[in-house]
Amino acid sequence: MASDRTRGLVWRKSSRSGSPQGWDSSCVEIALGPAGVVHVRDSKDTSRPGFVVGPGAWEFFVGGLKR
């Protein structure tokens, strides 16, 4: 069930989730919120609460993945 702070957000999942290369289908979904915050949740159980990170923390995290 969506909370008031996540209702209306557009969630998206990695295009590599469940890929044929045999990677694990475990994945997270993200949604951009007001002021650039990023909401993160488990794609297998969207009823559980997720967490929110600021735009700077998200950019740092994604930058580390690209290395």
Secondary structure as the mmCIF struct_conf table of DSSP 4:
data_model
#
loop_
_struct_conf.conf_type_id
_struct_conf.id
_struct_conf.beg_label_comp_id
_struct_conf.beg_label_asym_id
_struct_conf.beg_label_seq_id
_struct_conf.end_label_comp_id
_struct_conf.end_label_asym_id
_struct_conf.end_label_seq_id
TURN_TY1_P TURN_TY1_P1 ASP A 4 GLY A 8
STRN STRN1 ARG A 12 LYS A 13
TURN_TY1_P TURN_TY1_P2 SER A 15 GLY A 18
TURN_TY1_P TURN_TY1_P3 PRO A 20 GLN A 21
STRN STRN2 VAL A 28 LEU A 32
HELX_RH_3T_P HELX_RH_3T_P1 PRO A 34 GLY A 36
STRN STRN3 VAL A 38 ASP A 42
TURN_TY1_P TURN_TY1_P4 SER A 43 LYS A 44
TURN_TY1_P TURN_TY1_P5 THR A 46 SER A 47
BEND BEND1 ARG A 48 ARG A 48
STRN STRN4 PHE A 51 VAL A 53
HELX_RH_AL_P HELX_RH_AL_P1 PRO A 55 LEU A 65
TURN_TY1_P TURN_TY1_P6 LYS A 66 LYS A 66
#
